[in-house]
Amino acid sequence: AYGYHILKVTDIQPARARSFAECRQELLDVLRAQKEEAAFNAWLNNLKMKAVVKKEINVLRENTPS
Protein backbone atom coordinates (compact mmCIF):
# COMPACT_ATOMS: atom_id res chain seq x y z
CA ALA A 1 0.00 0.00 0.00
CA TYR A 2 2.30 2.78 1.22
CA GLY A 3 6.05 3.05 1.19
CA TYR A 4 8.52 1.68 -1.29
CA HIS A 5 8.10 -1.50 -3.27
CA ILE A 6 10.91 -3.29 -5.04
CA LEU A 7 9.99 -5.53 -7.96
CA LYS A 8 12.13 -7.86 -9.98
CA VAL A 9 11.09 -8.74 -13.54
CA THR A 10 11.80 -12.41 -14.12
CA ASP A 11 9.98 -12.93 -17.43
CA ILE A 12 8.63 -10.83 -20.28
CA GLN A 13 5.80 -12.11 -22.43
CA PRO A 14 4.43 -10.34 -25.49
CA ALA A 15 0.92 -8.89 -25.22
CA ARG A 16 -1.83 -11.06 -26.65
CA ALA A 17 -5.59 -11.37 -26.65
CA ARG A 18 -6.86 -14.09 -24.36
CA SER A 19 -9.50 -16.50 -25.57
CA PHE A 20 -12.95 -16.63 -24.01
CA ALA A 21 -12.13 -20.04 -22.54
CA GLU A 22 -9.15 -18.52 -20.72
CA CYS A 23 -11.23 -15.62 -19.37
CA ARG A 24 -14.50 -17.46 -18.70
CA GLN A 25 -14.05 -18.20 -15.00
CA GLU A 26 -12.67 -14.74 -14.27
CA LEU A 27 -15.67 -13.17 -16.04
CA LEU A 28 -18.09 -15.38 -14.12
CA ASP A 29 -16.44 -14.40 -10.83
CA VAL A 30 -16.70 -10.68 -11.65
CA LEU A 31 -20.34 -10.98 -12.72
CA ARG A 32 -21.21 -12.99 -9.60
CA ALA A 33 -19.53 -10.40 -7.37
CA GLN A 34 -21.43 -7.58 -9.11
CA LYS A 35 -24.76 -9.39 -8.66
CA GLU A 36 -23.99 -10.11 -5.00
CA GLU A 37 -23.13 -6.46 -4.38
CA ALA A 38 -26.31 -5.28 -6.14
CA ALA A 39 -28.45 -7.72 -4.13
CA PHE A 40 -26.79 -6.65 -0.87
CA ASN A 41 -27.29 -2.96 -1.66
CA ALA A 42 -30.96 -3.55 -2.51
CA TRP A 43 -31.43 -5.47 0.76
CA LEU A 44 -29.67 -2.75 2.76
CA ASN A 45 -31.67 0.05 1.12
CA ASN A 46 -34.87 -1.86 1.86
CA LEU A 47 -33.86 -2.12 5.53
CA LYS A 48 -33.05 1.59 5.64
CA MET A 49 -36.47 2.48 4.21
CA LYS A 50 -38.21 0.32 6.84
CA ALA A 51 -36.08 1.56 9.74
CA VAL A 52 -37.57 3.87 12.32
CA VAL A 53 -35.09 6.23 13.93
CA LYS A 54 -36.14 8.12 17.03
CA LYS A 55 -34.03 10.86 18.57
CA GLU A 56 -34.54 10.98 22.30
CA ILE A 57 -32.67 14.06 23.43
CA ASN A 58 -33.47 13.47 27.11
CA VAL A 59 -31.78 10.07 27.09
CA LEU A 60 -28.75 11.53 25.34
CA ARG A 61 -28.46 14.31 27.92
CA GLU A 62 -28.73 11.83 30.81
CA ASN A 63 -25.97 9.60 29.45
CA THR A 64 -23.57 12.37 28.45
CA PRO A 65 -20.75 12.91 30.97
CA SER A 66 -20.38 16.48 32.22
VMD Tcl script that builds the backbone (N, CA, C; Angstrom):
set m [mol new atoms 198]
animate dup $m
set s [atomselect $m all]
$s set {name element resname resid chain x y z} {
  {N N ALA 1 A 0.830 -1.175 0.000}
  {CA C ALA 1 A 0.000 0.000 0.000}
  {C C ALA 1 A 0.882 1.248 0.000}
  {N N TYR 2 A 1.467 1.581 1.135}
  {CA C TYR 2 A 2.299 2.781 1.220}
  {C C TYR 2 A 3.760 2.383 1.312}
  {N N GLY 3 A 4.620 3.312 1.076}
  {CA C GLY 3 A 6.047 3.048 1.189}
  {C C GLY 3 A 6.647 2.682 -0.154}
  {N N TYR 4 A 7.796 2.070 -0.079}
  {CA C TYR 4 A 8.519 1.679 -1.287}
  {C C TYR 4 A 8.283 0.210 -1.576}
  {N N HIS 5 A 8.238 -0.116 -2.840}
  {CA C HIS 5 A 8.096 -1.497 -3.275}
  {C C HIS 5 A 9.204 -1.777 -4.279}
  {N N ILE 6 A 9.851 -2.892 -4.113}
  {CA C ILE 6 A 10.911 -3.288 -5.039}
  {C C ILE 6 A 10.421 -4.512 -5.797}
  {N N LEU 7 A 10.446 -4.432 -7.107}
  {CA C LEU 7 A 9.992 -5.526 -7.957}
  {C C LEU 7 A 11.146 -6.004 -8.813}
  {N N LYS 8 A 11.117 -7.282 -9.109}
  {CA C LYS 8 A 12.129 -7.861 -9.982}
  {C C LYS 8 A 11.409 -8.551 -11.135}
  {N N VAL 9 A 11.694 -8.131 -12.350}
  {CA C VAL 9 A 11.091 -8.737 -13.537}
  {C C VAL 9 A 11.857 -10.015 -13.842}
  {N N THR 10 A 11.141 -11.132 -13.857}
  {CA C THR 10 A 11.796 -12.414 -14.119}
  {C C THR 10 A 11.454 -12.974 -15.493}
  {N N ASP 11 A 10.399 -12.406 -16.133}
  {CA C ASP 11 A 9.985 -12.932 -17.429}
  {C C ASP 11 A 9.198 -11.853 -18.163}
  {N N ILE 12 A 9.384 -11.776 -19.456}
  {CA C ILE 12 A 8.630 -10.833 -20.281}
  {C C ILE 12 A 7.921 -11.634 -21.356}
  {N N GLN 13 A 6.593 -11.426 -21.425}
  {CA C GLN 13 A 5.799 -12.111 -22.433}
  {C C GLN 13 A 5.145 -11.059 -23.315}
  {N N PRO 14 A 5.070 -11.315 -24.603}
  {CA C PRO 14 A 4.426 -10.340 -25.486}
  {C C PRO 14 A 2.924 -10.255 -25.189}
  {N N ALA 15 A 2.355 -9.080 -25.429}
  {CA C ALA 15 A 0.922 -8.888 -25.224}
  {C C ALA 15 A 0.150 -9.743 -26.213}
  {N N ARG 16 A -0.987 -10.255 -25.767}
  {CA C ARG 16 A -1.827 -11.060 -26.647}
  {C C ARG 16 A -3.257 -11.014 -26.147}
  {N N ALA 17 A -4.177 -11.296 -27.025}
  {CA C ALA 17 A -5.585 -11.372 -26.650}
  {C C ALA 17 A -5.852 -12.758 -26.086}
  {N N ARG 18 A -6.532 -12.792 -24.956}
  {CA C ARG 18 A -6.863 -14.087 -24.356}
  {C C ARG 18 A -8.165 -14.604 -24.951}
  {N N SER 19 A -8.279 -15.901 -25.044}
  {CA C SER 19 A -9.504 -16.497 -25.573}
  {C C SER 19 A -10.595 -16.446 -24.503}
  {N N PHE 20 A -11.833 -16.617 -24.950}
  {CA C PHE 20 A -12.952 -16.629 -24.010}
  {C C PHE 20 A -12.789 -17.754 -22.997}
  {N N ALA 21 A -12.317 -18.897 -23.445}
  {CA C ALA 21 A -12.132 -20.040 -22.539}
  {C C ALA 21 A -11.159 -19.697 -21.414}
  {N N GLU 22 A -10.125 -18.916 -21.735}
  {CA C GLU 22 A -9.152 -18.523 -20.717}
  {C C GLU 22 A -9.741 -17.515 -19.726}
  {N N CYS 23 A -10.664 -16.693 -20.193}
  {CA C CYS 23 A -11.234 -15.620 -19.368}
  {C C CYS 23 A -12.556 -16.001 -18.712}
  {N N ARG 24 A -13.135 -17.113 -19.106}
  {CA C ARG 24 A -14.496 -17.459 -18.702}
  {C C ARG 24 A -14.693 -17.426 -17.196}
  {N N GLN 25 A -13.859 -18.128 -16.444}
  {CA C GLN 25 A -14.046 -18.199 -14.995}
  {C C GLN 25 A -13.864 -16.836 -14.336}
  {N N GLU 26 A -12.891 -16.083 -14.811}
  {CA C GLU 26 A -12.669 -14.739 -14.267}
  {C C GLU 26 A -13.890 -13.846 -14.516}
  {N N LEU 27 A -14.466 -13.938 -15.714}
  {CA C LEU 27 A -15.666 -13.166 -16.037}
  {C C LEU 27 A -16.847 -13.582 -15.166}
  {N N LEU 28 A -17.011 -14.891 -14.979}
  {CA C LEU 28 A -18.093 -15.380 -14.124}
  {C C LEU 28 A -17.930 -14.878 -12.692}
  {N N ASP 29 A -16.704 -14.875 -12.194}
  {CA C ASP 29 A -16.445 -14.396 -10.833}
  {C C ASP 29 A -16.788 -12.915 -10.693}
  {N N VAL 30 A -16.415 -12.124 -11.691}
  {CA C VAL 30 A -16.701 -10.684 -11.654}
  {C C VAL 30 A -18.208 -10.446 -11.711}
  {N N LEU 31 A -18.893 -11.138 -12.609}
  {CA C LEU 31 A -20.343 -10.978 -12.724}
  {C C LEU 31 A -21.051 -11.406 -11.447}
  {N N ARG 32 A -20.613 -12.506 -10.849}
  {CA C ARG 32 A -21.213 -12.989 -9.603}
  {C C ARG 32 A -21.012 -11.959 -8.490}
  {N N ALA 33 A -19.815 -11.403 -8.402}
  {CA C ALA 33 A -19.531 -10.401 -7.373}
  {C C ALA 33 A -20.399 -9.156 -7.577}
  {N N GLN 34 A -20.593 -8.751 -8.829}
  {CA C GLN 34 A -21.432 -7.582 -9.111}
  {C C GLN 34 A -22.881 -7.844 -8.712}
  {N N LYS 35 A -23.381 -9.042 -9.019}
  {CA C LYS 35 A -24.759 -9.386 -8.661}
  {C C LYS 35 A -24.925 -9.468 -7.151}
  {N N GLU 36 A -23.932 -10.030 -6.456}
  {CA C GLU 36 A -23.994 -10.112 -4.997}
  {C C GLU 36 A -24.014 -8.717 -4.383}
  {N N GLU 37 A -23.178 -7.829 -4.904}
  {CA C GLU 37 A -23.132 -6.465 -4.379}
  {C C GLU 37 A -24.454 -5.739 -4.629}
  {N N ALA 38 A -25.027 -5.919 -5.820}
  {CA C ALA 38 A -26.305 -5.282 -6.141}
  {C C ALA 38 A -27.413 -5.812 -5.235}
  {N N ALA 39 A -27.433 -7.122 -5.000}
  {CA C ALA 39 A -28.448 -7.717 -4.132}
  {C C ALA 39 A -28.280 -7.221 -2.699}
  {N N PHE 40 A -27.048 -7.141 -2.226}
  {CA C PHE 40 A -26.794 -6.655 -0.869}
  {C C PHE 40 A -27.238 -5.204 -0.727}
  {N N ASN 41 A -26.902 -4.368 -1.718}
  {CA C ASN 41 A -27.289 -2.958 -1.658}
  {C C ASN 41 A -28.806 -2.793 -1.677}
  {N N ALA 42 A -29.495 -3.598 -2.474}
  {CA C ALA 42 A -30.956 -3.549 -2.513}
  {C C ALA 42 A -31.534 -3.952 -1.162}
  {N N TRP 43 A -30.984 -5.006 -0.562}
  {CA C TRP 43 A -31.434 -5.466 0.758}
  {C C TRP 43 A -31.199 -4.386 1.808}
  {N N LEU 44 A -30.011 -3.784 1.790}
  {CA C LEU 44 A -29.666 -2.754 2.762}
  {C C LEU 44 A -30.556 -1.524 2.592}
  {N N ASN 45 A -30.791 -1.106 1.358}
  {CA C ASN 45 A -31.667 0.045 1.121}
  {C C ASN 45 A -33.086 -0.238 1.582}
  {N N ASN 46 A -33.548 -1.464 1.394}
  {CA C ASN 46 A -34.872 -1.860 1.863}
  {C C ASN 46 A -34.940 -1.764 3.386}
  {N N LEU 47 A -33.901 -2.227 4.069}
  {CA C LEU 47 A -33.864 -2.121 5.527}
  {C C LEU 47 A -33.870 -0.663 5.975}
  {N N LYS 48 A -33.106 0.170 5.283}
  {CA C LYS 48 A -33.048 1.591 5.641}
  {C C LYS 48 A -34.409 2.259 5.480}
  {N N MET 49 A -35.156 1.881 4.432}
  {CA C MET 49 A -36.473 2.479 4.213}
  {C C MET 49 A -37.452 2.052 5.300}
  {N N LYS 50 A -37.304 0.828 5.812}
  {CA C LYS 50 A -38.208 0.317 6.837}
  {C C LYS 50 A -37.816 0.764 8.243}
  {N N ALA 51 A -36.593 1.220 8.409}
  {CA C ALA 51 A -36.084 1.559 9.738}
  {C C ALA 51 A -36.799 2.781 10.307}
  {N N VAL 52 A -37.000 2.738 11.609}
  {CA C VAL 52 A -37.575 3.866 12.323}
  {C C VAL 52 A -36.501 4.377 13.277}
  {N N VAL 53 A -36.128 5.629 13.096}
  {CA C VAL 53 A -35.090 6.229 13.928}
  {C C VAL 53 A -35.738 7.298 14.790}
  {N N LYS 54 A -35.585 7.141 16.103}
  {CA C LYS 54 A -36.137 8.121 17.035}
  {C C LYS 54 A -34.985 8.790 17.761}
  {N N LYS 55 A -35.033 10.110 17.831}
  {CA C LYS 55 A -34.028 10.858 18.571}
  {C C LYS 55 A -34.628 11.225 19.918}
  {N N GLU 56 A -34.068 10.678 20.962}
  {CA C GLU 56 A -34.543 10.979 22.302}
  {C C GLU 56 A -33.480 11.814 22.999}
  {N N ILE 57 A -33.646 13.114 22.906}
  {CA C ILE 57 A -32.666 14.060 23.428}
  {C C ILE 57 A -32.485 13.896 24.935}
  {N N ASN 58 A -33.566 13.621 25.652}
  {CA C ASN 58 A -33.467 13.475 27.112}
  {C C ASN 58 A -32.540 12.333 27.498}
  {N N VAL 59 A -32.634 11.224 26.804}
  {CA C VAL 59 A -31.776 10.073 27.091}
  {C C VAL 59 A -30.331 10.419 26.780}
  {N N LEU 60 A -30.112 11.127 25.691}
  {CA C LEU 60 A -28.749 11.527 25.340}
  {C C LEU 60 A -28.158 12.453 26.400}
  {N N ARG 61 A -28.952 13.381 26.892}
  {CA C ARG 61 A -28.463 14.309 27.921}
  {C C ARG 61 A -28.134 13.570 29.212}
  {N N GLU 62 A -28.956 12.583 29.573}
  {CA C GLU 62 A -28.732 11.827 30.813}
  {C C GLU 62 A -27.444 11.019 30.750}
  {N N ASN 63 A -27.123 10.487 29.588}
  {CA C ASN 63 A -25.966 9.599 29.453}
  {C C ASN 63 A -24.692 10.317 29.033}
  {N N THR 64 A -24.756 11.625 28.865}
  {CA C THR 64 A -23.574 12.373 28.455}
  {C C THR 64 A -22.813 12.830 29.694}
  {N N PRO 65 A -21.520 12.472 29.804}
  {CA C PRO 65 A -20.752 12.912 30.970}
  {C C PRO 65 A -20.553 14.430 30.944}
  {N N SER 66 A -20.534 15.020 32.119}
  {CA C SER 66 A -20.380 16.483 32.225}
  {C C SER 66 A -18.943 16.895 32.135}
}
mol reanalyze $m
mol bondsrecalc $m
mol representation Tube
mol addrep $m
